[in-house]
Amino acid sequence: MNFLKWLIAATSTAAFALSVSAQTYPAKPVKIVVGYAAGGAVDLVARAVGQGLQANMGQTFVIENKPGAGTNIAVKSVIDAPADGYTMLMAANALAVNMALYSPAPFDAERDLVAVSLIGRVPVVIAANVNAPYANVQALIAAAKGKPNTIAYGSPGNGSTPHMALELFARAAGIYLQHIPYKGGSQAITDVLGGQLPLVAVNALEALPQVKAGKLKVLAVLSPKRSAIFPDVPTIAESGFAGFEASVWYGLVAPAATPKDIVAKLHLEVQKVLQTKELKDRMSAAGGEVIPASSEAFGALIKSERARYAKLVKDAGIKPD
């Protein structure tokens, strides 16, 4: 009986401590780790969200860039960080891809991390040199079927979201394209502009400057609806592939043992930021949209994306750079 009383008291004390921790959180600066260099799309999203959280929660949110190893360095640093709510990761599709792309798997996102909040998504686009003989996706498919595996496209690298997106599209279209991996989307775009290859797959934001300059044309956006920055470009569904989409998604995750009440508080605060006109405008300017969703829904997305990419990596024999 004494043990039972002690157990009840200990449980109550722990619950009270968690409650107090959420009430006083954050009591010091919070770090958001980004697995990419400063200035990229994920970095820009992290900074926009961090600024919103900082304004709402009255504490500093610091962005720490840790590029390398396909984002694995950043992911592992967050997994190994204290599970106290003061270290998070702004994750993108690589979180789901890398568990299948690297062998052995560098981590298990479902086991090692907890989903805090989905932020939004930016569509992948298929773009071409303005002089390329493809006016639209149908023309590209016809050319690819006429000469299988001779039409090349560049991407930010093996296993990158645009690479995976184009592989999924090619399989859906029944065509074979030659993939040329680069160390980043900007390098791939440069070679398309120079005529070294006709096509590139990148996120909408990376393509925007060259499209505005009249040097690049977008054949399709791989999203369910048209992009705000490319309103005249058809979606991949309008191009004959209903139900197909490939977007770069962004979301916050934390170490798996982070107290549930702190995760819940962070989720609530992120949802407030997502409702602000400033963040919606910044995402729209990047060609994307915010996506309010529960932590559970974001966790389910990571799980489903992991399964989708694992099948693609196996079927297509994709290897990391």
C-alpha positions, 0 to 999 in steps of 0.5 A, spaced: 500 500 500 505 504 501 508 503 494 502 504 491 501 511 494 508 512 493 507 511 485 501 515 485 505 521 488 510 520 483 506 520 477 502 526 480 509 529 481 511 528 474 505 530 471 505 536 475 512 537 472 510 536 465 505 541 466 509 547 469 515 545 464 510 547 458 507 553 462 514 556 463 517 554 456 521 557 452 525 559 458 531 560 453 533 560 446 530 555 441 534 552 436 531 550 429 536 546 425 536 546 418 540 541 413 541 545 408 546 552 407 543 559 408 539 562 403 535 555 400 528 554 400 528 550 407 532 555 410 528 561 408 521 557 411 525 556 417 527 563 418 520 565 417 517 560 422 522 562 427 521 569 426 513 568 427 514 564 433 519 569 436 514 574 436 509 570 439 512 566 444 517 572 447 523 568 446 529 567 441 529 562 435 535 561 432 536 558 425 543 553 425 545 551 418 548 544 418 549 542 411 552 535 409 551 528 408 544 529 404 541 532 411 543 526 415 548 530 419 543 535 421 538 530 423 542 526 427 544 532 431 537 533 433 536 526 434 542 526 439 540 533 442 536 533 449 529 532 448 527 538 452 524 542 446 530 547 445 532 543 439 528 542 433 529 540 425 526 544 419 525 537 415 523 536 408 522 530 404 529 528 405 527 525 412 523 520 409 527 519 403 534 517 406 531 512 410 531 508 404 536 511 400 542 510 405 544 503 407 544 501 413 539 506 414 542 512 418 536 513 423 528 511 423 524 518 423 518 514 426 522 512 432 527 517 433 523 523 432 516 526 434 512 530 429 511 537 431 507 541 425 507 540 418 508 547 415 507 547 408 509 545 401 512 548 394 511 544 388 516 541 384 516 543 377 519 541 370 522 546 366 526 547 360 531 551 356 526 556 352 529 553 346 528 546 347 523 543 342 518 541 348 512 546 348 508 542 354 508 535 357 505 532 352 510 534 347 516 531 352 512 525 353 512 524 345 519 525 344 521 521 350 517 515 347 520 516 340 527 516 343 527 512 350 533 514 355 536 520 350 533 526 353 536 528 359 534 532 365 538 535 371 536 535 378 539 537 385 542 530 386 541 523 387 535 522 391 533 529 392 526 531 392 526 533 384 529 527 382 524 522 386 519 527 383 521 526 376 522 518 376 515 518 379 513 522 373 517 518 368 514 511 371 507 514 371 508 516 363 511 510 361 517 514 359 525 513 360 529 519 361 536 520 363 538 523 370 544 528 371 545 529 378 548 536 380 550 539 387 544 543 388 539 546 383 542 552 381 548 548 378 543 544 374 539 550 372 545 553 369 547 548 365 540 548 362 541 555 360 547 554 357 544 548 353 548 543 356 541 539 357 534 541 355 530 539 362 531 541 369 527 538 375 527 543 381 522 546 386 518 552 384 522 557 388 529 556 384 526 556 377 522 563 378 528 568 377 530 565 370 523 564 368 522 571 370 528 573 365 525 569 360 531 564 360 527 558 362 520 555 361 516 551 366 512 545 362 508 543 368 508 544 376 507 537 380 502 540 384 494 539 385 493 546 383 496 551 379 502 555 383 501 562 385 507 564 381 506 560 375 498 561 374 499 560 367 502 553 367 498 547 367 498 542 373 501 535 372 493 533 373 491 538 367 497 535 363 493 528 363 496 525 370 490 526 375 492 524 382 499 525 381 503 530 385 510 531 387 511 537 392 517 539 397 514 539 404 516 542 410 515 541 417 518 541 424 520 535 428 523 534 435 527 528 439 522 523 440 522 523 448 520 531 448 515 532 453 508 531 450 505 538 453 511 542 450 510 538 443 503 540 444 504 547 445 509 548 440 504 545 435 499 550 437 504 556 436 506 554 429 498 553 427 498 561 430 504 563 425 501 559 419 495 563 420 498 570 419 498 574 413 506 575 413 507 567 413 502 566 407 505 571 403 512 569 404 510 562 402 506 564 396 512 568 394 516 562 394 510 558 390 507 554 395 502 554 400 501 553 408 498 547 410 495 547 417 495 540 420 495 536 426 501 533 429 498 526 428 497 528 420 504 530 419 507 523 422 502 520 418 505 523 412 512 522 414 510 514 414 507 514 407 512 518 404 517 513 407 513 507 404 513 511 397 520 513 396 522 506 399 519 503 393 521 508 388 529 507 391 528 499 390 525 499 383 529 504 380 536 502 383 537 509 386 543 510 390 546 516 394 551 521 391 
